[in-house]
Amino acid sequence: MFIDRHRSLFWYTPEEDKHCVSDDLLVETVLNYGTLDDFRELRTLMTPRRLAKVFFSAKGRKAGNYHPEIRNFFSLVLKPYA
């Protein structure tokens, strides 16, 4: 499972909750703290269209959870799939 291979990104999530992580939290964590390779792997698991849907559906406070430079970069990368 993706989260098992990327445990260091989810260090703050209790072990019993690691397999119940929402798509919102998964995308936010990988985009903010993961590597480009982590993003590529996530993109193959979720499909670019699903990833874009999750990313662009973040409004208000959830959108503020993305670092500004991350929000800008991935807005450009994922725009064709929205």
Backbone atoms as SQL, in Angstrom:
CREATE TABLE atoms (id INTEGER PRIMARY KEY, chain TEXT, resi INTEGER, resn TEXT, atom TEXT, x REAL, y REAL, z REAL);
INSERT INTO atoms VALUES
  (1, 'A', 1, 'MET', 'N', 0.832, -1.184, 0.000),
  (2, 'A', 1, 'MET', 'CA', 0.000, 0.000, 0.000),
  (3, 'A', 1, 'MET', 'C', 0.877, 1.247, 0.000),
  (4, 'A', 2, 'PHE', 'N', 0.374, 2.290, -0.641),
  (5, 'A', 2, 'PHE', 'CA', 1.126, 3.533, -0.804),
  (6, 'A', 2, 'PHE', 'C', 1.594, 4.092, 0.539),
  (7, 'A', 3, 'ILE', 'N', 0.700, 4.163, 1.503),
  (8, 'A', 3, 'ILE', 'CA', 1.043, 4.754, 2.802),
  (9, 'A', 3, 'ILE', 'C', 2.102, 3.928, 3.518),
  (10, 'A', 4, 'ASP', 'N', 2.068, 2.629, 3.376),
  (11, 'A', 4, 'ASP', 'CA', 3.089, 1.778, 3.991),
  (12, 'A', 4, 'ASP', 'C', 4.473, 2.086, 3.422),
  (13, 'A', 5, 'ARG', 'N', 4.537, 2.348, 2.132),
  (14, 'A', 5, 'ARG', 'CA', 5.822, 2.661, 1.494),
  (15, 'A', 5, 'ARG', 'C', 6.293, 4.086, 1.790),
  (16, 'A', 6, 'HIS', 'N', 5.387, 4.941, 2.254),
  (17, 'A', 6, 'HIS', 'CA', 5.709, 6.347, 2.517),
  (18, 'A', 6, 'HIS', 'C', 5.381, 6.717, 3.966),
  (19, 'A', 7, 'ARG', 'N', 5.727, 5.848, 4.875),
  (20, 'A', 7, 'ARG', 'CA', 5.418, 6.037, 6.298),
  (21, 'A', 7, 'ARG', 'C', 5.931, 7.364, 6.849),
  (22, 'A', 8, 'SER', 'N', 7.082, 7.793, 6.390),
  (23, 'A', 8, 'SER', 'CA', 7.678, 9.017, 6.937),
  (24, 'A', 8, 'SER', 'C', 6.808, 10.244, 6.669),
  (25, 'A', 9, 'LEU', 'N', 6.010, 10.222, 5.618),
  (26, 'A', 9, 'LEU', 'CA', 5.119, 11.347, 5.341),
  (27, 'A', 9, 'LEU', 'C', 3.936, 11.394, 6.304),
  (28, 'A', 10, 'PHE', 'N', 3.598, 10.252, 6.874),
  (29, 'A', 10, 'PHE', 'CA', 2.422, 10.145, 7.740),
  (30, 'A', 10, 'PHE', 'C', 2.818, 9.815, 9.176),
  (31, 'A', 11, 'TRP', 'N', 3.938, 10.355, 9.617),
  (32, 'A', 11, 'TRP', 'CA', 4.465, 10.067, 10.950),
  (33, 'A', 11, 'TRP', 'C', 3.500, 10.478, 12.058),
  (34, 'A', 12, 'TYR', 'N', 2.689, 11.501, 11.813),
  (35, 'A', 12, 'TYR', 'CA', 1.795, 12.035, 12.836),
  (36, 'A', 12, 'TYR', 'C', 0.460, 11.275, 12.911),
  (37, 'A', 13, 'THR', 'N', 0.220, 10.386, 11.971),
  (38, 'A', 13, 'THR', 'CA', -1.029, 9.630, 11.939),
  (39, 'A', 13, 'THR', 'C', -0.866, 8.362, 12.766),
  (40, 'A', 14, 'PRO', 'N', -1.767, 8.119, 13.712),
  (41, 'A', 14, 'PRO', 'CA', -1.672, 6.888, 14.512),
  (42, 'A', 14, 'PRO', 'C', -1.707, 5.650, 13.617),
  (43, 'A', 15, 'GLU', 'N', -0.975, 4.627, 14.008),
  (44, 'A', 15, 'GLU', 'CA', -0.863, 3.393, 13.215),
  (45, 'A', 15, 'GLU', 'C', -2.227, 2.836, 12.811),
  (46, 'A', 16, 'GLU', 'N', -3.165, 2.831, 13.750),
  (47, 'A', 16, 'GLU', 'CA', -4.474, 2.236, 13.462),
  (48, 'A', 16, 'GLU', 'C', -5.291, 3.065, 12.471),
  (49, 'A', 17, 'ASP', 'N', -4.888, 4.316, 12.235),
  (50, 'A', 17, 'ASP', 'CA', -5.622, 5.185, 11.304),
  (51, 'A', 17, 'ASP', 'C', -4.946, 5.338, 9.948),
  (52, 'A', 18, 'LYS', 'N', -3.762, 4.791, 9.801),
  (53, 'A', 18, 'LYS', 'CA', -3.018, 4.985, 8.557),
  (54, 'A', 18, 'LYS', 'C', -3.748, 4.452, 7.325),
  (55, 'A', 19, 'HIS', 'N', -4.545, 3.416, 7.484),
  (56, 'A', 19, 'HIS', 'CA', -5.241, 2.851, 6.327),
  (57, 'A', 19, 'HIS', 'C', -6.618, 3.470, 6.123),
  (58, 'A', 20, 'CYS', 'N', -6.944, 4.489, 6.917),
  (59, 'A', 20, 'CYS', 'CA', -8.232, 5.177, 6.796),
  (60, 'A', 20, 'CYS', 'C', -8.049, 6.628, 6.370),
  (61, 'A', 21, 'VAL', 'N', -6.896, 6.965, 5.847),
  (62, 'A', 21, 'VAL', 'CA', -6.603, 8.339, 5.447),
  (63, 'A', 21, 'VAL', 'C', -7.483, 8.711, 4.252),
  (64, 'A', 22, 'SER', 'N', -8.077, 9.883, 4.323),
  (65, 'A', 22, 'SER', 'CA', -8.940, 10.351, 3.234),
  (66, 'A', 22, 'SER', 'C', -8.100, 10.750, 2.023),
  (67, 'A', 23, 'ASP', 'N', -8.748, 10.795, 0.873),
  (68, 'A', 23, 'ASP', 'CA', -8.061, 11.245, -0.336),
  (69, 'A', 23, 'ASP', 'C', -7.559, 12.675, -0.167),
  (70, 'A', 24, 'ASP', 'N', -8.353, 13.512, 0.507),
  (71, 'A', 24, 'ASP', 'CA', -7.945, 14.901, 0.734),
  (72, 'A', 24, 'ASP', 'C', -6.621, 14.983, 1.483),
  (73, 'A', 25, 'LEU', 'N', -6.524, 14.235, 2.574),
  (74, 'A', 25, 'LEU', 'CA', -5.305, 14.253, 3.384),
  (75, 'A', 25, 'LEU', 'C', -4.146, 13.613, 2.637),
  (76, 'A', 26, 'LEU', 'N', -4.407, 12.552, 1.914),
  (77, 'A', 26, 'LEU', 'CA', -3.365, 11.873, 1.151),
  (78, 'A', 26, 'LEU', 'C', -2.749, 12.819, 0.119),
  (79, 'A', 27, 'VAL', 'N', -3.588, 13.470, -0.664),
  (80, 'A', 27, 'VAL', 'CA', -3.100, 14.392, -1.702),
  (81, 'A', 27, 'VAL', 'C', -2.376, 15.568, -1.063),
  (82, 'A', 28, 'GLU', 'N', -2.970, 16.160, -0.051),
  (83, 'A', 28, 'GLU', 'CA', -2.351, 17.311, 0.615),
  (84, 'A', 28, 'GLU', 'C', -0.967, 16.960, 1.154),
  (85, 'A', 29, 'THR', 'N', -0.847, 15.829, 1.820),
  (86, 'A', 29, 'THR', 'CA', 0.425, 15.428, 2.420),
  (87, 'A', 29, 'THR', 'C', 1.485, 15.150, 1.365),
  (88, 'A', 30, 'VAL', 'N', 1.127, 14.411, 0.332),
  (89, 'A', 30, 'VAL', 'CA', 2.105, 14.081, -0.709),
  (90, 'A', 30, 'VAL', 'C', 2.545, 15.330, -1.459),
  (91, 'A', 31, 'LEU', 'N', 1.613, 16.202, -1.802),
  (92, 'A', 31, 'LEU', 'CA', 1.999, 17.397, -2.545),
  (93, 'A', 31, 'LEU', 'C', 2.834, 18.345, -1.696),
  (94, 'A', 32, 'ASN', 'N', 2.479, 18.513, -0.436),
  (95, 'A', 32, 'ASN', 'CA', 3.225, 19.433, 0.426),
  (96, 'A', 32, 'ASN', 'C', 4.581, 18.901, 0.863),
  (97, 'A', 33, 'TYR', 'N', 4.681, 17.613, 1.150),
  (98, 'A', 33, 'TYR', 'CA', 5.890, 17.090, 1.794),
  (99, 'A', 33, 'TYR', 'C', 6.598, 15.974, 1.038),
  (100, 'A', 34, 'GLY', 'N', 5.955, 15.429, 0.021),
  (101, 'A', 34, 'GLY', 'CA', 6.556, 14.340, -0.732),
  (102, 'A', 34, 'GLY', 'C', 7.510, 14.837, -1.812),
  (103, 'A', 35, 'THR', 'N', 8.131, 13.890, -2.455),
  (104, 'A', 35, 'THR', 'CA', 9.022, 14.196, -3.565),
  (105, 'A', 35, 'THR', 'C', 8.243, 14.147, -4.874),
  (106, 'A', 36, 'LEU', 'N', 8.889, 14.551, -5.940),
  (107, 'A', 36, 'LEU', 'CA', 8.252, 14.471, -7.255),
  (108, 'A', 36, 'LEU', 'C', 7.964, 13.014, -7.617),
  (109, 'A', 37, 'ASP', 'N', 8.826, 12.110, -7.214),
  (110, 'A', 37, 'ASP', 'CA', 8.581, 10.686, -7.452),
  (111, 'A', 37, 'ASP', 'C', 7.363, 10.191, -6.664),
  (112, 'A', 38, 'ASP', 'N', 7.185, 10.700, -5.455),
  (113, 'A', 38, 'ASP', 'CA', 5.993, 10.354, -4.663),
  (114, 'A', 38, 'ASP', 'C', 4.738, 10.824, -5.395),
  (115, 'A', 39, 'PHE', 'N', 4.782, 12.031, -5.933),
  (116, 'A', 39, 'PHE', 'CA', 3.653, 12.564, -6.697),
  (117, 'A', 39, 'PHE', 'C', 3.367, 11.697, -7.921),
  (118, 'A', 40, 'ARG', 'N', 4.408, 11.326, -8.627),
  (119, 'A', 40, 'ARG', 'CA', 4.224, 10.489, -9.826),
  (120, 'A', 40, 'ARG', 'C', 3.581, 9.147, -9.474),
  (121, 'A', 41, 'GLU', 'N', 4.015, 8.562, -8.378),
  (122, 'A', 41, 'GLU', 'CA', 3.429, 7.293, -7.943),
  (123, 'A', 41, 'GLU', 'C', 1.962, 7.481, -7.563),
  (124, 'A', 42, 'LEU', 'N', 1.669, 8.547, -6.833),
  (125, 'A', 42, 'LEU', 'CA', 0.289, 8.830, -6.446),
  (126, 'A', 42, 'LEU', 'C', -0.580, 9.070, -7.679),
  (127, 'A', 43, 'ARG', 'N', -0.034, 9.757, -8.651),
  (128, 'A', 43, 'ARG', 'CA', -0.761, 10.044, -9.899),
  (129, 'A', 43, 'ARG', 'C', -1.131, 8.762, -10.628),
  (130, 'A', 44, 'THR', 'N', -0.273, 7.766, -10.600),
  (131, 'A', 44, 'THR', 'CA', -0.607, 6.498, -11.260),
  (132, 'A', 44, 'THR', 'C', -1.644, 5.711, -10.475),
  (133, 'A', 45, 'LEU', 'N', -1.651, 5.878, -9.150),
  (134, 'A', 45, 'LEU', 'CA', -2.630, 5.171, -8.323),
  (135, 'A', 45, 'LEU', 'C', -4.019, 5.799, -8.400),
  (136, 'A', 46, 'MET', 'N', -4.079, 7.119, -8.409),
  (137, 'A', 46, 'MET', 'CA', -5.363, 7.824, -8.347),
  (138, 'A', 46, 'MET', 'C', -5.879, 8.261, -9.715),
  (139, 'A', 47, 'THR', 'N', -5.074, 8.264, -10.712),
  (140, 'A', 47, 'THR', 'CA', -5.309, 8.852, -12.045),
  (141, 'A', 47, 'THR', 'C', -5.213, 10.371, -11.958),
  (142, 'A', 48, 'PRO', 'N', -4.692, 10.999, -12.982),
  (143, 'A', 48, 'PRO', 'CA', -4.555, 12.462, -12.964),
  (144, 'A', 48, 'PRO', 'C', -5.894, 13.181, -12.779),
  (145, 'A', 49, 'ARG', 'N', -6.954, 12.662, -13.375),
  (146, 'A', 49, 'ARG', 'CA', -8.266, 13.318, -13.268),
  (147, 'A', 49, 'ARG', 'C', -8.778, 13.307, -11.824),
  (148, 'A', 50, 'ARG', 'N', -8.645, 12.173, -11.146),
  (149, 'A', 50, 'ARG', 'CA', -9.086, 12.066, -9.747),
  (150, 'A', 50, 'ARG', 'C', -8.220, 12.945, -8.852),
  (151, 'A', 51, 'LEU', 'N', -6.935, 12.951, -9.093),
  (152, 'A', 51, 'LEU', 'CA', -6.012, 13.780, -8.324),
  (153, 'A', 51, 'LEU', 'C', -6.364, 15.256, -8.479),
  (154, 'A', 52, 'ALA', 'N', -6.637, 15.678, -9.697),
  (155, 'A', 52, 'ALA', 'CA', -7.028, 17.070, -9.951),
  (156, 'A', 52, 'ALA', 'C', -8.338, 17.405, -9.253),
  (157, 'A', 53, 'LYS', 'N', -9.284, 16.484, -9.286),
  (158, 'A', 53, 'LYS', 'CA', -10.573, 16.715, -8.631),
  (159, 'A', 53, 'LYS', 'C', -10.391, 16.938, -7.135),
  (160, 'A', 54, 'VAL', 'N', -9.590, 16.102, -6.502),
  (161, 'A', 54, 'VAL', 'CA', -9.335, 16.237, -5.060),
  (162, 'A', 54, 'VAL', 'C', -8.612, 17.552, -4.785),
  (163, 'A', 55, 'PHE', 'N', -7.609, 17.856, -5.578),
  (164, 'A', 55, 'PHE', 'CA', -6.811, 19.067, -5.375),
  (165, 'A', 55, 'PHE', 'C', -7.659, 20.321, -5.530),
  (166, 'A', 56, 'PHE', 'N', -8.404, 20.414, -6.610),
  (167, 'A', 56, 'PHE', 'CA', -9.179, 21.627, -6.878),
  (168, 'A', 56, 'PHE', 'C', -10.449, 21.727, -6.032),
  (169, 'A', 57, 'SER', 'N', -10.856, 20.654, -5.391),
  (170, 'A', 57, 'SER', 'CA', -12.046, 20.717, -4.540),
  (171, 'A', 57, 'SER', 'C', -11.728, 21.307, -3.168),
  (172, 'A', 58, 'ALA', 'N', -10.463, 21.471, -2.855),
  (173, 'A', 58, 'ALA', 'CA', -10.073, 22.063, -1.570),
  (174, 'A', 58, 'ALA', 'C', -10.420, 23.544, -1.582),
  (175, 'A', 59, 'LYS', 'N', -11.313, 23.920, -0.711),
  (176, 'A', 59, 'LYS', 'CA', -11.757, 25.314, -0.615),
  (177, 'A', 59, 'LYS', 'C', -11.526, 25.836, 0.796),
  (178, 'A', 60, 'GLY', 'N', -11.459, 27.144, 0.912),
  (179, 'A', 60, 'GLY', 'CA', -11.334, 27.783, 2.213),
  (180, 'A', 60, 'GLY', 'C', -10.128, 27.317, 2.999),
  (181, 'A', 61, 'ARG', 'N', -10.373, 26.842, 4.193),
  (182, 'A', 61, 'ARG', 'CA', -9.294, 26.435, 5.089),
  (183, 'A', 61, 'ARG', 'C', -8.491, 25.266, 4.518),
  (184, 'A', 62, 'LYS', 'N', -9.172, 24.311, 3.865),
  (185, 'A', 62, 'LYS', 'CA', -8.457, 23.172, 3.279),
  (186, 'A', 62, 'LYS', 'C', -7.487, 23.639, 2.202),
  (187, 'A', 63, 'ALA', 'N', -7.892, 24.607, 1.398),
  (188, 'A', 63, 'ALA', 'CA', -6.997, 25.130, 0.367),
  (189, 'A', 63, 'ALA', 'C', -5.800, 25.822, 1.009),
  (190, 'A', 64, 'GLY', 'N', -6.021, 26.436, 2.158),
  (191, 'A', 64, 'GLY', 'CA', -4.942, 27.106, 2.874),
  (192, 'A', 64, 'GLY', 'C', -3.925, 26.149, 3.464),
  (193, 'A', 65, 'ASN', 'N', -4.245, 24.869, 3.501),
  (194, 'A', 65, 'ASN', 'CA', -3.297, 23.881, 4.015),
  (195, 'A', 65, 'ASN', 'C', -2.149, 23.628, 3.039),
  (196, 'A', 66, 'TYR', 'N', -2.339, 23.971, 1.783),
  (197, 'A', 66, 'TYR', 'CA', -1.271, 23.818, 0.795),
  (198, 'A', 66, 'TYR', 'C', -0.336, 25.013, 0.900),
  (199, 'A', 67, 'HIS', 'N', 0.964, 24.744, 0.836),
  (200, 'A', 67, 'HIS', 'CA', 1.930, 25.838, 0.803),
  (201, 'A', 67, 'HIS', 'C', 1.669, 26.642, -0.470),
  (202, 'A', 68, 'PRO', 'N', 1.797, 27.969, -0.429),
  (203, 'A', 68, 'PRO', 'CA', 1.465, 28.795, -1.599),
  (204, 'A', 68, 'PRO', 'C', 2.190, 28.371, -2.875),
  (205, 'A', 69, 'GLU', 'N', 3.472, 28.068, -2.769),
  (206, 'A', 69, 'GLU', 'CA', 4.220, 27.676, -3.971),
  (207, 'A', 69, 'GLU', 'C', 3.761, 26.307, -4.488),
  (208, 'A', 70, 'ILE', 'N', 3.351, 25.429, -3.585),
  (209, 'A', 70, 'ILE', 'CA', 2.830, 24.114, -3.972),
  (210, 'A', 70, 'ILE', 'C', 1.490, 24.291, -4.665),
  (211, 'A', 71, 'ARG', 'N', 0.631, 25.121, -4.099),
  (212, 'A', 71, 'ARG', 'CA', -0.691, 25.389, -4.689),
  (213, 'A', 71, 'ARG', 'C', -0.525, 25.930, -6.107),
  (214, 'A', 72, 'ASN', 'N', 0.393, 26.876, -6.281),
  (215, 'A', 72, 'ASN', 'CA', 0.621, 27.462, -7.597),
  (216, 'A', 72, 'ASN', 'C', 1.146, 26.425, -8.585),
  (217, 'A', 73, 'PHE', 'N', 2.177, 25.701, -8.196),
  (218, 'A', 73, 'PHE', 'CA', 2.796, 24.723, -9.095),
  (219, 'A', 73, 'PHE', 'C', 1.805, 23.654, -9.539),
  (220, 'A', 74, 'PHE', 'N', 1.124, 23.036, -8.569),
  (221, 'A', 74, 'PHE', 'CA', 0.223, 21.944, -8.926),
  (222, 'A', 74, 'PHE', 'C', -1.063, 22.433, -9.584),
  (223, 'A', 75, 'SER', 'N', -1.414, 23.700, -9.385),
  (224, 'A', 75, 'SER', 'CA', -2.537, 24.269, -10.147),
  (225, 'A', 75, 'SER', 'C', -2.207, 24.250, -11.634),
  (226, 'A', 76, 'LEU', 'N', -0.972, 24.568, -11.948),
  (227, 'A', 76, 'LEU', 'CA', -0.532, 24.560, -13.350),
  (228, 'A', 76, 'LEU', 'C', -0.409, 23.136, -13.896),
  (229, 'A', 77, 'VAL', 'N', 0.131, 22.242, -13.082),
  (230, 'A', 77, 'VAL', 'CA', 0.352, 20.854, -13.509),
  (231, 'A', 77, 'VAL', 'C', -0.979, 20.115, -13.710),
  (232, 'A', 78, 'LEU', 'N', -1.928, 20.333, -12.813),
  (233, 'A', 78, 'LEU', 'CA', -3.174, 19.563, -12.830),
  (234, 'A', 78, 'LEU', 'C', -4.306, 20.237, -13.612),
  (235, 'A', 79, 'LYS', 'N', -4.118, 21.474, -14.023),
  (236, 'A', 79, 'LYS', 'CA', -5.181, 22.196, -14.730),
  (237, 'A', 79, 'LYS', 'C', -5.721, 21.450, -15.949),
  (238, 'A', 80, 'PRO', 'N', -4.883, 20.819, -16.761),
  (239, 'A', 80, 'PRO', 'CA', -5.425, 20.099, -17.940),
  (240, 'A', 80, 'PRO', 'C', -6.363, 18.941, -17.580),
  (241, 'A', 81, 'TYR', 'N', -6.303, 18.458, -16.355),
  (242, 'A', 81, 'TYR', 'CA', -7.114, 17.301, -15.950),
  (243, 'A', 81, 'TYR', 'C', -8.376, 17.701, -15.189),
  (244, 'A', 82, 'ALA', 'N', -8.502, 18.988, -14.907),
  (245, 'A', 82, 'ALA', 'CA', -9.652, 19.464, -14.105),
  (246, 'A', 82, 'ALA', 'C', -10.926, 19.507, -14.931);
